[in-house]
């Protein structure tokens, strides 16, 4: 365990098993339908996307958006689109891939944007959900783990761009960000 981690909250094995379950669920839902376009929100969702797609047994495509609303440990409330999609989403079934649903502002904004661009359907798959921090109503259709209001890092989640490479989700020691 990294010296700045207070405790391991979700192990690498638990993450793999949850991705297997979510992949199976997505496969079952879209079998016989047009395969979804997975849209991963950079940078945090990349490890989750990489693990999840191993278990989706469909001919999927994926693309990336870079959307920011954070400074340090807090959401600023201002959503910035830093990189948009490389392709049209007109008529597409989209699954937004996110590392964590926190306030919900970012996902609500991105979801509305994708519908404006002509997406047929937009659903959300998230590794983590932190409903205690929600300020807008948004509910992920595919959910990994619901967690309490702790500052977590690892498996894509960061503090000032660090700790993304940890293979687990850990609670960061307060002295690291206070």
Backbone as a printed PyTorch tensor [residue, N CA C, xyz], in Angstrom:
tensor([[[  0.8520,  -1.1930,   0.0000],
         [  0.0000,   0.0000,   0.0000],
         [  0.8920,   1.2490,   0.0000]],

        [[  0.4940,   2.2420,  -0.7690],
         [  1.2180,   3.5080,  -0.8660],
         [  1.2080,   4.2240,   0.4840]],

        [[  2.3040,   4.9040,   0.8270],
         [  2.4170,   5.5470,   2.1470],
         [  1.4060,   6.6670,   2.3850]],

        [[  0.8160,   7.2360,   1.3300],
         [ -0.1610,   8.3100,   1.5010],
         [ -1.6090,   7.8120,   1.5440]],

        [[ -1.7810,   6.5120,   1.5240],
         [ -3.1230,   5.9280,   1.5610],
         [ -3.4400,   5.4930,   2.9910]],

        [[ -4.5700,   5.9910,   3.4950],
         [ -5.0160,   5.6510,   4.8480],
         [ -5.5310,   4.2140,   4.9040]],

        [[ -6.2950,   3.8290,   3.8770],
         [ -6.8100,   2.4580,   3.8100],
         [ -7.1870,   2.1250,   2.3710]],

        [[ -7.0900,   0.8440,   2.0420],
         [ -7.5800,   0.3690,   0.7470],
         [ -9.0790,   0.1670,   0.8970]],

        [[ -9.8220,   0.8550,   0.0530],
         [-11.2740,   0.8380,   0.1340],
         [-11.8750,  -0.2480,  -0.7540]],

        [[-11.3400,  -0.3670,  -1.9790],
         [-11.7970,  -1.3760,  -2.9300],
         [-10.5610,  -1.9860,  -3.5710]],

        [[-10.4110,  -3.2970,  -3.4820],
         [ -9.2180,  -3.9720,  -3.9900],
         [ -9.2510,  -4.1080,  -5.5080]],

        [[ -8.0920,  -4.3900,  -6.0710],
         [ -7.9840,  -4.6360,  -7.5110],
         [ -8.8730,  -5.8140,  -7.9140]],

        [[ -8.9270,  -6.8340,  -7.0910],
         [ -9.7490,  -8.0090,  -7.3850],
         [-11.2370,  -7.6580,  -7.3910]],

        [[-11.6560,  -6.8180,  -6.4580],
         [-13.0610,  -6.3920,  -6.4210],
         [-13.4100,  -5.5710,  -7.6570]],

        [[-12.4840,  -4.7330,  -8.0990],
         [-12.7040,  -3.9230,  -9.2990],
         [-12.8520,  -4.8300, -10.5170]],

        [[-11.9660,  -5.8050, -10.6560],
         [-12.0330,  -6.7340, -11.7970],
         [-13.3580,  -7.4840, -11.8040]],

        [[-13.7720,  -7.9730, -10.6590],
         [-15.0300,  -8.7170, -10.5830],
         [-16.2140,  -7.8190, -10.9330]],

        [[-16.2020,  -6.5890, -10.4560],
         [-17.2980,  -5.6640, -10.7620],
         [-17.3240,  -5.3220, -12.2510]],

        [[-16.1650,  -5.1520, -12.8700],
         [-16.1110,  -4.8880, -14.3210],
         [-16.6640,  -6.0770, -15.0960]],

        [[-16.3720,  -7.2780, -14.6360],
         [-16.9090,  -8.4890, -15.2670],
         [-18.4440,  -8.4650, -15.2060]],

        [[-19.0000,  -8.1290, -14.0490],
         [-20.4540,  -8.0640, -13.8770],
         [-21.0720,  -6.9790, -14.7630]],

        [[-20.4650,  -5.8010, -14.7690],
         [-20.9960,  -4.6920, -15.5720],
         [-20.9080,  -5.0040, -17.0640]],

        [[-19.7910,  -5.6060, -17.4880],
         [-19.6390,  -5.9870, -18.8920],
         [-20.7030,  -6.9710, -19.3230]],

        [[-20.9930,  -7.9330, -18.4670],
         [-22.0370,  -8.9230, -18.7620],
         [-23.3990,  -8.2440, -18.8600]],

        [[-23.6820,  -7.3330, -17.9340],
         [-24.9530,  -6.6090, -17.9290],
         [-25.1250,  -5.7910, -19.2130]],

        [[-24.0810,  -5.0800, -19.6200],
         [-24.1350,  -4.2730, -20.8490],
         [-24.2980,  -5.1840, -22.0580]],

        [[-23.5510,  -6.2810, -22.0950],
         [-23.6540,  -7.2320, -23.2070],
         [-25.0840,  -7.7430, -23.3390]],

        [[-25.6730,  -8.1460, -22.2370],
         [-27.0370,  -8.6810, -22.2650],
         [-28.0410,  -7.6320, -22.7290]],

        [[-27.8740,  -6.4020, -22.2600],
         [-28.8300,  -5.3540, -22.6140],
         [-28.7630,  -4.9700, -24.0980]],

        [[-27.5660,  -5.0160, -24.6880],
         [-27.4090,  -4.5630, -26.0610],
         [-27.3350,  -5.6890, -27.0890]],

        [[-27.3850,  -6.9350, -26.6570],
         [-27.3910,  -8.0450, -27.6100],
         [-28.6580,  -7.9510, -28.4630]],

        [[-28.4870,  -8.0130, -29.7830],
         [-29.6140,  -7.8960, -30.7000],
         [-29.9740,  -6.4660, -31.0420]],

        [[-29.2630,  -5.5080, -30.4470],
         [-29.4830,  -4.0850, -30.7340],
         [-28.1890,  -3.5070, -31.3130]],

        [[-28.2480,  -2.2600, -31.7310],
         [-27.0260,  -1.5820, -32.1570],
         [-26.0960,  -1.4450, -30.9550]],

        [[-24.8570,  -1.8890, -31.1450],
         [-23.8770,  -1.8180, -30.0450],
         [-23.6600,  -0.3660, -29.6380]],

        [[-23.4320,  -0.1400, -28.3540],
         [-23.2480,   1.2380, -27.8940],
         [-21.8670,   1.7890, -28.2360]],

        [[-21.8050,   3.1070, -28.3270],
         [-20.5440,   3.8310, -28.3860],
         [-20.2040,   4.1790, -26.9460]],

        [[-19.0640,   3.7210, -26.4730],
         [-18.6300,   4.0730, -25.1270],
         [-17.8440,   5.3680, -25.2000]],

        [[-18.2440,   6.3500, -24.4230],
         [-17.5800,   7.6440, -24.3830],
         [-16.9590,   7.7940, -22.9990]],

        [[-15.6450,   7.6960, -22.9520],
         [-14.9300,   7.7850, -21.6870],
         [-14.5110,   9.2220, -21.4300]],

        [[-14.6910,   9.6530, -20.1980],
         [-14.3090,  11.0050, -19.8090],
         [-12.8940,  10.9640, -19.2440]],

        [[-11.9990,  11.6750, -19.9250],
         [-10.5810,  11.6880, -19.5600],
         [-10.3650,  12.5040, -18.2860]],

        [[ -9.3940,  12.1810, -17.5430],
         [ -8.4310,  11.1160, -17.6650],
         [ -8.8210,   9.9510, -16.7750]],

        [[ -9.6150,  10.2320, -15.7600],
         [ -9.8630,   9.2650, -14.7080],
         [-10.5080,   7.9650, -15.1240]],

        [[-11.3050,   7.9830, -16.1850],
         [-12.0420,   6.7720, -16.5460],
         [-11.2250,   5.7830, -17.3730]],

        [[-10.0180,   6.1350, -17.7810],
         [ -9.2420,   5.2720, -18.6760],
         [ -8.9770,   3.8820, -18.0810]],

        [[ -8.4910,   3.7430, -16.8450],
         [ -8.3090,   2.3910, -16.3070],
         [ -9.6220,   1.6060, -16.2240]],

        [[-10.6990,   2.2750, -15.8500],
         [-12.0010,   1.6240, -15.7650],
         [-12.4540,   1.1640, -17.1470]],

        [[-12.3560,   2.0330, -18.1480],
         [-12.7060,   1.6650, -19.5170],
         [-11.8870,   0.4640, -19.9720]],

        [[-10.5840,   0.5080, -19.7340],
         [ -9.6930,  -0.5740, -20.1620],
         [-10.0840,  -1.9140, -19.5510]],

        [[-10.4790,  -1.9000, -18.2960],
         [-10.8820,  -3.1450, -17.6410],
         [-12.2810,  -3.5690, -18.0770]],

        [[-13.1890,  -2.6290, -18.1720],
         [-14.5840,  -2.9170, -18.5100],
         [-14.7380,  -3.5350, -19.8940]],

        [[-14.0580,  -2.9850, -20.8950],
         [-14.2740,  -3.4550, -22.2670],
         [-13.8200,  -4.9010, -22.4810]],

        [[-12.9810,  -5.4130, -21.6050],
         [-12.5740,  -6.8220, -21.7010],
         [-13.7740,  -7.7510, -21.5650]],

        [[-14.8290,  -7.2820, -20.9110],
         [-15.9660,  -8.1370, -20.5760],
         [-17.2450,  -7.7650, -21.3260]],

        [[-17.1480,  -6.8520, -22.2710],
         [-18.3070,  -6.5230, -23.1100],
         [-18.1520,  -7.3220, -24.4040]],

        [[-19.0490,  -8.2500, -24.6080],
         [-18.9570,  -9.1480, -25.7600],
         [-19.8220,  -8.6440, -26.9060]],

        [[-19.5060,  -7.4520, -27.3700],
         [-20.1900,  -6.7970, -28.4830],
         [-19.1360,  -6.0910, -29.3240]],

        [[-19.5030,  -5.7410, -30.5490],
         [-18.5980,  -4.9760, -31.4060],
         [-18.7450,  -3.4890, -31.0860]],

        [[-18.1630,  -3.0970, -29.9790],
         [-18.2960,  -1.7190, -29.5190],
         [-17.2320,  -0.8220, -30.1480]],

        [[-17.5020,   0.4540, -30.0850],
         [-16.5160,   1.4910, -30.3940],
         [-16.3840,   2.3240, -29.1340]],

        [[-15.2470,   3.0170, -29.0190],
         [-15.1460,   3.9690, -27.9220],
         [-14.4190,   5.2080, -28.3870]],

        [[-14.7040,   6.2970, -27.6900],
         [-14.1170,   7.6010, -27.9810],
         [-13.9340,   8.3020, -26.6400]],

        [[-13.3020,   9.4650, -26.6830],
         [-12.9640,  10.1720, -25.4490],
         [-13.3800,  11.6300, -25.5050]],

        [[-13.7540,  12.1290, -24.3420],
         [-13.9520,  13.5570, -24.1340],
         [-13.1080,  13.9380, -22.9240]],

        [[-12.5720,  15.1520, -22.9530],
         [-11.8600,  15.6730, -21.7910],
         [-12.6990,  16.8140, -21.2520]],

        [[-13.2390,  16.6000, -20.0730],
         [-14.1540,  17.5330, -19.4400],
         [-13.6370,  17.7990, -18.0380]],

        [[-13.5850,  19.0550, -17.6540],
         [-13.0150,  19.3790, -16.3510],
         [-13.9610,  20.2590, -15.5480]],

        [[-13.9960,  19.9740, -14.2410],
         [-14.7490,  20.8360, -13.3220],
         [-14.0880,  20.8760, -11.9480]],

        [[-12.8740,  20.3450, -11.8470],
         [-12.2210,  20.2450, -10.5360],
         [-10.9800,  21.1100, -10.4200]],

        [[-10.7460,  21.5360,  -9.1980],
         [ -9.5000,  22.1770,  -8.8170],
         [ -9.1500,  21.5980,  -7.4500]],

        [[ -8.0990,  20.8060,  -7.3930],
         [ -7.7420,  20.1360,  -6.1400],
         [ -8.7750,  19.1000,  -5.7730]],

        [[ -9.4100,  19.2610,  -4.5960],
         [-10.3810,  18.2760,  -4.1180],
         [-11.8190,  18.7010,  -4.3440]],

        [[-12.0590,  19.8830,  -4.8790],
         [-13.4190,  20.4060,  -4.9810],
         [-13.8270,  20.6900,  -6.4210]],

        [[-15.0930,  20.4370,  -6.6970],
         [-15.6730,  20.7860,  -7.9760],
         [-15.8810,  22.3010,  -8.0120]],

        [[-15.5060,  22.9200,  -9.1220],
         [-15.6680,  24.3650,  -9.2470],
         [-17.0830,  24.7400,  -9.6590]],

        [[-17.8120,  23.7540, -10.2100],
         [-19.1560,  24.0350, -10.7000],
         [-19.1550,  24.5160, -12.1340]],

        [[-17.9900,  24.8770, -12.6500],
         [-17.8590,  25.3320, -14.0310],
         [-17.3330,  24.1700, -14.8740]],

        [[-18.1150,  23.7700, -15.8740],
         [-17.7600,  22.6290, -16.7080],
         [-17.0650,  23.1420, -17.9710]],

        [[-15.8710,  22.6140, -18.2320],
         [-15.1110,  23.0000, -19.4230],
         [-14.9060,  21.7710, -20.3000]],

        [[-15.2580,  21.8710, -21.5870],
         [-15.0020,  20.8030, -22.5490],
         [-13.6340,  21.1000, -23.1580]],

        [[-12.6370,  20.3050, -22.7960],
         [-11.2710,  20.5070, -23.2710],
         [-10.9770,  19.7240, -24.5450]],

        [[-11.6650,  18.5750, -24.7260],
         [-11.5530,  17.7760, -25.9410],
         [-12.9160,  17.1760, -26.2240]],

        [[-13.4010,  17.4070, -27.4290],
         [-14.6840,  16.8500, -27.8200],
         [-14.4630,  15.5330, -28.5630]],

        [[-15.5300,  14.8650, -28.8940],
         [-15.4660,  13.5880, -29.5960],
         [-14.9010,  13.7580, -31.0010]],

        [[-14.3140,  12.6790, -31.5090],
         [-13.7400,  12.6960, -32.8530],
         [-14.7560,  12.3110, -33.9180]],

        [[-15.9270,  11.8880, -33.5410],
         [-16.9220,  11.4260, -34.5060],
         [-18.2920,  11.9650, -34.1640]],

        [[-19.2000,  11.8500, -35.1150],
         [-20.5880,  12.2440, -34.9010],
         [-21.2740,  11.2210, -34.0090]],

        [[-22.2120,  11.6850, -33.2030],
         [-22.9850,  10.7760, -32.3630],
         [-24.4490,  10.7200, -32.8030]],

        [[-24.7360,  11.3150, -33.9460],
         [-26.1220,  11.3470, -34.4360],
         [-26.6590,   9.9210, -34.5610]],

        [[-27.7490,   9.6560, -33.8420],
         [-28.3930,   8.3560, -33.8740],
         [-27.7300,   7.2760, -33.0260]],

        [[-26.6640,   7.6050, -32.3260],
         [-25.9060,   6.5960, -31.5740],
         [-26.5080,   6.3300, -30.1960]],

        [[-26.3560,   5.0760, -29.7620],
         [-26.6140,   4.7110, -28.3720],
         [-25.2890,   4.8840, -27.6470]],

        [[-25.2680,   5.7240, -26.6470],
         [-24.0200,   6.0670, -25.9660],
         [-24.0640,   5.5840, -24.5170]],

        [[-22.9260,   5.0680, -24.0820],
         [-22.7300,   4.8150, -22.6610],
         [-21.5520,   5.6780, -22.2300]],

        [[-21.8300,   6.6530, -21.3720],
         [-20.7760,   7.4930, -20.8040],
         [-20.0430,   6.6810, -19.7450]],

        [[-18.7170,   6.6320, -19.8480],
         [-17.8890,   5.8840, -18.9070],
         [-17.2140,   6.8840, -17.9840]],

        [[-17.4820,   6.7490, -16.6900],
         [-16.9610,   7.7010, -15.7140],
         [-16.3310,   6.9440, -14.5450]],

        [[-15.2960,   7.5460, -13.9660],
         [-14.6610,   6.9160, -12.8030],
         [-15.5090,   7.0930, -11.5480]],

        [[-16.0690,   8.3070, -11.3700],
         [-16.8600,   8.5780, -10.1670],
         [-17.9390,   9.6080, -10.4680]],

        [[-19.1330,   9.3680,  -9.9450],
         [-20.2060,  10.3580,  -9.9980],
         [-20.2250,  11.0160,  -8.6290]],

        [[-19.9470,  12.3090,  -8.6320],
         [-19.8220,  13.0720,  -7.3940],
         [-20.9820,  14.0650,  -7.3410]],

        [[-20.7550,  15.3170,  -7.7170],
         [-21.8320,  16.3110,  -7.6930],
         [-22.8830,  16.0170,  -8.7600]],

        [[-22.4570,  15.3920,  -9.8630],
         [-23.3640,  15.0970, -10.9770],
         [-23.3770,  16.1630, -12.0480]],

        [[-22.7860,  17.3200, -11.7760],
         [-22.8210,  18.4310, -12.7270],
         [-22.1830,  18.0740, -14.0720]],

        [[-21.0100,  17.4790, -14.0200],
         [-20.2910,  17.1640, -15.2560],
         [-21.1070,  16.2040, -16.1170]],

        [[-21.5690,  15.1160, -15.5300],
         [-22.3230,  14.1350, -16.3100],
         [-23.6260,  14.6970, -16.8420]],

        [[-24.3070,  15.5080, -16.0500],
         [-25.5540,  16.1270, -16.5180],
         [-25.2710,  17.0080, -17.7330]],

        [[-24.2190,  17.8100, -17.6690],
         [-23.8610,  18.6950, -18.7780],
         [-23.4790,  17.8980, -20.0190]],

        [[-22.6420,  16.8760, -19.8500],
         [-22.1910,  16.0700, -20.9900],
         [-23.3650,  15.3070, -21.5980]],

        [[-24.2140,  14.7610, -20.7630],
         [-25.3850,  14.0210, -21.2530],
         [-26.2760,  14.9320, -22.0950]],

        [[-26.5480,  16.1250, -21.6010],
         [-27.3580,  17.0990, -22.3590],
         [-26.6870,  17.4610, -23.6710]],

        [[-25.3750,  17.6550, -23.6530],
         [-24.6170,  17.9850, -24.8650],
         [-24.7450,  16.8750, -25.9070]],

        [[-24.6260,  15.6290, -25.4780],
         [-24.7080,  14.4970, -26.4120],
         [-26.1010,  14.3780, -27.0230]],

        [[-27.1370,  14.6260, -26.2370],
         [-28.4930,  14.6320, -26.7970],
         [-28.6410,  15.7720, -27.8090]],

        [[-28.0670,  16.9370, -27.5020],
         [-28.1030,  18.0730, -28.4220],
         [-27.4210,  17.7310, -29.7450]],

        [[-26.3730,  16.9110, -29.6750],
         [-25.6410,  16.4960, -30.8800],
         [-26.3440,  15.3650, -31.6290]],

        [[-27.4910,  14.9010, -31.1290],
         [-28.2790,  13.9190, -31.8610],
         [-28.1970,  12.4830, -31.3870]],

        [[-27.6050,  12.2300, -30.2300],
         [-27.5540,  10.8570, -29.7060],
         [-28.9680,  10.3420, -29.4810]],

        [[-29.1860,   9.0630, -29.7910],
         [-30.4980,   8.4510, -29.5710],
         [-30.7380,   8.1630, -28.0970]],

        [[-29.6870,   7.7040, -27.4160],
         [-29.8080,   7.3130, -26.0250],
         [-28.4710,   7.5550, -25.3450]],

        [[-28.4980,   8.0110, -24.1110],
         [-27.2700,   8.2300, -23.3420],
         [-27.4690,   7.6330, -21.9560]],

        [[-26.6380,   6.6330, -21.6520],
         [-26.6560,   6.0030, -20.3370],
         [-25.2930,   6.2090, -19.6930]],

        [[-25.2210,   5.9150, -18.4080],
         [-23.9800,   6.1360, -17.6540],
         [-23.5460,   4.8440, -16.9880]],

        [[-22.2560,   4.5220, -17.1270],
         [-21.6390,   3.4670, -16.3340],
         [-20.5330,   4.1330, -15.5240]],

        [[-20.5420,   3.8900, -14.2310],
         [-19.5310,   4.4790, -13.3620],
         [-18.9650,   3.4290, -12.4270]],

        [[-17.6890,   3.5470, -12.1670],
         [-17.0690,   2.6490, -11.2080],
         [-17.5420,   2.9900,  -9.8010]],

        [[-17.5700,   4.2910,  -9.4840],
         [-17.9310,   4.7380,  -8.1310],
         [-19.0610,   5.7510,  -8.1770]],

        [[-19.8980,   5.6980,  -7.1570],
         [-20.9650,   6.6830,  -6.9960],
         [-20.8960,   7.2050,  -5.5680]],

        [[-20.8930,   8.5320,  -5.4450],
         [-20.8310,   9.1850,  -4.1390],
         [-22.0870,  10.0550,  -3.9880]],

        [[-23.2470,   9.4220,  -3.7180],
         [-24.5110,  10.1670,  -3.7070],
         [-24.6090,  11.2510,  -2.6470]],

        [[-23.8320,  11.1630,  -1.5670],
         [-23.8760,  12.1940,  -0.5200],
         [-23.4250,  13.5600,  -1.0260]],

        [[-22.7000,  13.5980,  -2.1380],
         [-22.1780,  14.8720,  -2.6760],
         [-23.0270,  15.4160,  -3.8240]],

        [[-24.0850,  14.7120,  -4.2090],
         [-24.8740,  15.0840,  -5.3850],
         [-25.5450,  16.4350,  -5.1980]],

        [[-25.4190,  17.2930,  -6.2280],
         [-26.1090,  18.5840,  -6.2220],
         [-27.1150,  18.6850,  -7.3680]],

        [[-27.0100,  17.7860,  -8.3590],
         [-28.0080,  17.6930,  -9.4230],
         [-28.4690,  16.2420,  -9.4760]],

        [[-29.6930,  16.0520,  -9.9290],
         [-30.2090,  14.6860,  -9.9650],
         [-29.6770,  13.9540, -11.1890]],

        [[-28.9520,  12.8930, -10.9320],
         [-28.4560,  12.0240, -11.9950],
         [-28.2170,  10.6520, -11.3720]],

        [[-28.6820,   9.6240, -12.0670],
         [-28.5640,   8.2590, -11.5570],
         [-27.9100,   7.3980, -12.6370]],

        [[-26.7530,   6.8090, -12.3360],
         [-26.1050,   5.9410, -13.3280],
         [-26.9040,   4.6550, -13.5400]],

        [[-27.0170,   4.2500, -14.8120],
         [-27.7300,   3.0120, -15.1290],
         [-26.9100,   1.7790, -14.7570]],

        [[-25.5870,   1.9130, -14.8210],
         [-24.6830,   0.8050, -14.4990],
         [-23.7290,   1.3010, -13.4190]],

        [[-23.7510,   0.6380, -12.2740],
         [-23.0300,   1.1430, -11.1130],
         [-22.1020,   0.0870, -10.5400]],

        [[-20.8630,   0.5000, -10.3230],
         [-19.8900,  -0.3680,  -9.6750],
         [-20.1000,  -0.4010,  -8.1860]],

        [[-19.6500,   0.6520,  -7.4930],
         [-19.7010,   0.6940,  -6.0330],
         [-20.2380,   2.0390,  -5.5630]],

        [[-21.0940,   2.0160,  -4.5600],
         [-21.5290,   3.2410,  -3.8850],
         [-20.5970,   3.4300,  -2.6930]],

        [[-20.0560,   4.6450,  -2.5760],
         [-19.0940,   4.9050,  -1.5140],
         [-19.5240,   6.1140,  -0.6790]],

        [[-19.0340,   6.1940,   0.5580],
         [-19.3260,   7.3630,   1.3930],
         [-18.4830,   8.5590,   0.9470]],

        [[-18.7080,   9.6810,   1.5920],
         [-18.0180,  10.9210,   1.2380],
         [-16.5900,  10.9240,   1.7880]],

        [[-15.7300,  10.1120,   1.1840],
         [-14.2950,  10.0590,   1.4980],
         [-13.5470,  10.5100,   0.2560]],

        [[-12.3690,  11.0910,   0.4330],
         [-11.5690,  11.4810,  -0.7240],
         [-10.7420,  10.2740,  -1.1540]],

        [[-11.1300,   9.6790,  -2.2790],
         [-10.4960,   8.4510,  -2.7530],
         [ -9.6530,   8.7090,  -3.9910]],

        [[ -8.6180,   7.8940,  -4.1310],
         [ -7.7190,   7.9590,  -5.2870],
         [ -7.4170,   6.5250,  -5.7290]],

        [[ -6.8070,   6.4340,  -6.8930],
         [ -6.4020,   5.1370,  -7.4310],
         [ -7.3120,   4.7010,  -8.5520]],

        [[ -6.8160,   3.7800,  -9.3570],
         [ -7.5360,   3.2270, -10.5020],
         [ -8.1620,   4.3440, -11.3440]],

        [[ -7.3510,   5.3760, -11.6130],
         [ -7.7890,   6.5010, -12.4440],
         [ -8.1060,   7.7630, -11.6770]],

        [[ -8.5330,   7.6260, -10.4290],
         [ -8.8640,   8.8110,  -9.6390],
         [ -7.5830,   9.4290,  -9.0870]],

        [[ -7.5550,  10.7510,  -9.0590],
         [ -6.3140,  11.4270,  -8.6930],
         [ -6.5190,  12.5010,  -7.6410]],

        [[ -5.4080,  12.9590,  -7.1350],
         [ -5.3180,  14.2200,  -6.4210],
         [ -4.1640,  14.9550,  -7.0760]],

        [[ -4.4490,  16.0830,  -7.7130],
         [ -3.4590,  16.8700,  -8.4520],
         [ -2.6450,  15.9890,  -9.4040]],

        [[ -3.3470,  15.1380, -10.1480],
         [ -2.7990,  14.2620, -11.1860],
         [ -1.9580,  13.0980, -10.6510]],

        [[ -1.8900,  12.9120,  -9.3490],
         [ -1.1220,  11.8110,  -8.7710],
         [ -2.0580,  10.6950,  -8.3210]],

        [[ -1.5050,   9.5020,  -8.1780],
         [ -2.1620,   8.3050,  -7.6400],
         [ -3.0820,   7.5860,  -8.6270]],

        [[ -3.2110,   8.0740,  -9.8590],
         [ -4.0890,   7.4210, -10.8420],
         [ -3.6710,   5.9790, -11.1140]],

        [[ -2.3860,   5.6910, -10.9840],
         [ -1.8510,   4.3800, -11.3540],
         [ -1.9910,   3.3210, -10.2660]],

        [[ -2.5100,   3.6660,  -9.1150],
         [ -2.7100,   2.6540,  -8.0720],
         [ -3.7290,   1.6300,  -8.5690]],

        [[ -3.5040,   0.3380,  -8.3360],
         [ -4.4020,  -0.6960,  -8.8690],
         [ -5.6630,  -0.9060,  -8.0350]],

        [[ -5.8650,  -0.0970,  -7.0200],
         [ -7.0040,  -0.2070,  -6.1090],
         [ -7.5510,   1.1880,  -5.8470]],

        [[ -8.6800,   1.2560,  -5.1580],
         [ -9.2430,   2.5360,  -4.7120],
         [ -8.8760,   2.6720,  -3.2380]],

        [[ -8.1990,   3.7610,  -2.9030],
         [ -7.7870,   3.9870,  -1.5270],
         [ -8.2210,   5.3490,  -1.0270]],

        [[ -8.3430,   5.4450,   0.2830],
         [ -8.6760,   6.7220,   0.9270],
         [ -7.3670,   7.4530,   1.1540]],

        [[ -7.2710,   8.6700,   0.5990],
         [ -6.0670,   9.4790,   0.7340],
         [ -5.9980,  10.0770,   2.1380]],

        [[ -4.8070,  10.0440,   2.7440],
         [ -4.6220,  10.6550,   4.0680],
         [ -4.9020,  12.1480,   3.9650]],

        [[ -5.6110,  12.6750,   4.9640],
         [ -6.0100,  14.0900,   4.9340],
         [ -4.8400,  15.0350,   4.8480]],

        [[ -3.7250,  14.7030,   5.4810],
         [ -2.5710,  15.6180,   5.4520],
         [ -2.0000,  15.8040,   4.0490]],

        [[ -2.4020,  14.9660,   3.1170],
         [ -1.9330,  15.0900,   1.7360],
         [ -2.6600,  16.1810,   0.9660]],

        [[ -3.8670,  16.5470,   1.4170],
         [ -4.6340,  17.5490,   0.6600],
         [ -5.1750,  18.6810,   1.5100]],

        [[ -4.9300,  18.7030,   2.7800],
         [ -5.4180,  19.8040,   3.6320],
         [ -4.4200,  20.9200,   3.7070]]])
